Amino acid sequence: MALYTNLPEMGKRNKVVKLTKKKINYIIRAKTRNDSNKNISVDMKISKSTVKRVWTYWLKHKAPIPIKKFGRKKQVTDEKSV
């Protein structure tokens, strides 16, 4: 049996992994309406722990969680070293 199969469910859950400002605001609004973490995570296609992380940051700081740049930092190269 193969380790990876071509099931239609594979890759469907986490299609968009970036946390945008719009998603953060949706999470905060939904949590103030007492929606559950599970329902929010299913709606936004993100993990329950991400919802919890955004909400705990909001409770502690009363501000949306800042969006950090992702990926590797760019290195500055000199013309002489190239």
N, C-alpha and C positions, 0 to 999 in steps of 0.2 A: 504494500500500500504506500502511496506517495505521501510525503510529508505535507506538501502544499497541493490543494485541490482547487479546481476552478468553480467554486461555489459562488452563487450570486451574492451571498452575504459578505464575502471577503472584501474588505476595503470600503464598504458602504457606510460604516458607522463613523469613521473619522476622516471624511472627505476633506473638510476644511479645518485645519488645525490652528490657524492663526486666530488669536483673540483680538477682535476689533473693538473700537470704541462703542459701536452700535450693540455688539453682543454684551459688553460689560454693562451698558445702561439697561439693556433688557433684563439681565440677571438681577440687577438691583431693584428694578420695578417689580419683577415677578416675586422676589423674596419679600418685598414690602407688602405684597398681596397675599403672603403666606403660602405661596406655591412650594411644593417639595423640590428638593435638589434633584431627585430622579426625574420628575416631569420636566424641569428646566433643562436638564442635560439631554434628554431625549429630543426636546424641541430644538435645541441649538446644536445638536450633534457634537457635544463636548462631554468630557468626563464629569462625574459627580464631584470629584476632588477639585476640579477647576472651578466649579460653581461655589463650592465651599471656600476655596481660597479667595475668590473675588468678594464673597460676602463677608468673610472675617476681616478682610482689609477694609471694607466699607464700614463695618461696625467699629473698628479701632480708630480709623483716621477720618471718617465722615467725608471721604473723597474717593473717587473711582481709582482703581488700581492703575498705576502708570504702565503704559505699553513700552516695553523695551525693544530695542533693535535686536533682531535675531541673526544668527549666522556668525561666521568667523570675522573677527576684526581685521580691517585692512592694514597691511604693513606698508610703511613708507619706505620706498627704496631710493637710493641715490643713483644718479647717472653714472658715477664712477664704479659702483659695485656691479652694475649690469653689464 
